[in-house]
Amino acid sequence: MTTDDDVRWLLPEESEAWLSVWTMMVWLPTRLDAQLREDVALTLPEYHALSQISMAPERTLRLSELAAVANMTLSHLSRVVSRLEKAGLVRRTPDPTDGRYTLAVLTEAGWRKVVAAAPGHVDAVRRYVFDNLTPEQKKALGDAAARIVETLRPPRLARA
């Protein structure tokens, strides 16, 4: 059993930093999702899926790889991809190299949607993340985020 003496409690400045990170993790996705819904009728998970597929070689990606990089269960990703497929933005096809896998292939309409969505999304990222930071703060944010990501070790995809 853990006792109070075993806990490495946060220092006051760490607690303040953590509360800011927590608030950002909660509110930033909400704001980015709202922008995408309003501008291009996509949810943030839908845009993330489309953008990941668009950056993959031949704009094609195994659903299992997409689920891993998007940190979604296969069932959640399946619902997201079903909506994208119904909208004509993605099509599913068996992997010709291994029929046990299913590929998500970005359609031309899907590519046009990503291209249409990207400017507004980038503008929102600039507005909510970078516009109020100095060049030094931007570098520090990038460095700190990279160190955290390094510790988390999320899956990475090959890029086209």
C-alpha positions in Angstrom: 0.0 0.0 0.0 1.2 3.5 -0.9 1.6 5.9 2.0 1.9 9.7 2.0 5.6 9.4 2.5 5.9 7.3 -0.7 4.1 9.9 -2.9 6.2 12.4 -4.8 3.7 15.2 -4.5 3.8 18.0 -7.1 5.6 21.2 -6.1 3.5 24.3 -6.3 4.9 25.3 -9.7 4.5 21.8 -11.0 0.9 21.8 -9.8 0.2 25.1 -11.7 1.9 23.7 -14.8 -0.1 20.5 -14.6 -3.4 22.3 -14.2 -2.6 24.4 -17.3 -1.7 21.2 -19.2 -4.9 19.5 -18.0 -7.1 22.5 -19.0 -5.4 22.6 -22.4 -5.9 18.8 -22.9 -9.6 19.2 -22.2 -10.4 22.5 -24.0 -8.2 22.5 -27.0 -9.7 19.4 -28.6 -13.2 20.8 -27.9 -12.3 24.1 -29.7 -10.7 22.4 -32.6 -13.6 20.0 -33.0 -16.1 22.9 -33.0 -14.1 24.7 -35.7 -14.0 21.6 -37.9 -17.7 20.9 -37.4 -18.7 24.5 -38.2 -16.3 24.9 -41.2 -16.3 21.5 -42.9 -18.8 19.3 -41.1 -16.2 17.0 -39.8 -15.4 15.9 -36.2 -11.9 16.2 -34.9 -11.5 12.3 -34.9 -12.8 12.2 -38.5 -10.4 14.9 -39.6 -7.5 13.2 -37.7 -8.3 9.9 -39.5 -8.5 11.6 -42.9 -5.3 13.5 -42.4 -3.4 10.4 -41.3 -4.6 8.5 -44.3 -3.8 11.5 -46.6 -0.2 11.5 -45.3 0.3 7.7 -45.7 2.0 6.2 -48.8 -0.6 6.0 -51.6 -3.1 7.6 -49.3 -3.8 4.1 -48.0 -3.5 2.8 -44.4 -4.3 -0.3 -42.5 -7.2 0.3 -40.1 -5.2 -1.4 -37.3 -2.3 1.1 -37.8 -4.7 4.0 -38.0 -6.4 2.9 -34.8 -3.0 2.7 -33.0 -1.8 6.1 -34.1 -5.2 7.7 -33.4 -5.4 6.0 -30.0 -8.8 4.6 -30.9 -10.2 1.2 -30.3 -10.9 -0.7 -33.6 -14.6 -0.5 -32.8 -14.5 3.3 -32.4 -12.4 3.7 -35.5 -14.8 1.5 -37.4 -17.7 3.9 -36.5 -15.6 6.9 -37.6 -14.5 5.2 -40.9 -18.1 4.1 -41.5 -19.2 7.7 -41.4 -16.4 8.7 -43.7 -17.2 5.9 -46.0 -20.9 6.8 -46.1 -19.8 10.4 -47.0 -17.7 9.0 -49.9 -14.4 10.2 -48.3 -12.8 6.8 -47.6 -13.3 3.3 -49.0 -12.4 0.1 -47.3 -10.7 -2.7 -49.1 -8.9 -6.0 -48.1 -5.1 -5.7 -47.9 -3.8 -7.5 -51.0 -0.7 -8.5 -49.2 -2.5 -10.0 -46.2 -6.3 -10.5 -46.4 -6.5 -10.5 -42.6 -6.2 -6.7 -42.7 -8.5 -4.0 -44.0 -7.1 -0.9 -45.7 -8.7 2.6 -45.6 -8.1 4.3 -48.9 -8.7 8.0 -49.2 -11.0 8.8 -52.2 -10.6 11.9 -54.4 -13.5 13.4 -52.5 -11.7 12.6 -49.2 -8.5 14.3 -50.5 -10.5 17.4 -51.5 -12.1 17.4 -48.0 -8.7 17.3 -46.3 -7.4 20.1 -48.6 -10.6 22.1 -47.8 -10.4 21.5 -44.0 -6.6 22.1 -43.5 -6.5 25.9 -43.8 -9.2 26.4 -41.2 -7.7 23.8 -38.9 -4.3 25.4 -39.2 -5.8 28.8 -38.5 -7.5 27.4 -35.4 -4.2 25.8 -34.2 -2.4 29.1 -34.7 -5.1 31.0 -32.9 -5.4 28.7 -29.9 -1.8 27.5 -29.6 0.8 29.7 -31.2 -0.4 33.3 -31.7 0.0 34.3 -28.1 3.5 32.8 -27.7 6.9 34.3 -28.2 9.4 32.5 -30.4 11.1 31.3 -27.3 7.9 30.0 -25.8 7.0 28.2 -29.0 10.4 26.4 -28.9 10.0 25.6 -25.3 6.5 24.2 -25.9 7.8 22.1 -28.7 10.7 20.8 -26.7 8.6 20.0 -23.7 5.9 18.3 -25.7 8.5 16.3 -27.6 10.0 15.1 -24.2 6.5 14.1 -23.0 5.7 12.3 -26.3 9.1 10.5 -26.0 8.0 9.2 -22.6 4.6 8.2 -23.8 6.1 6.4 -26.9 2.9 6.5 -29.1 2.9 4.6 -32.4 4.3 6.5 -35.4 3.4 6.1 -39.1 5.5 6.2 -42.2 4.8 9.3 -44.3 4.4 9.6 -48.0 
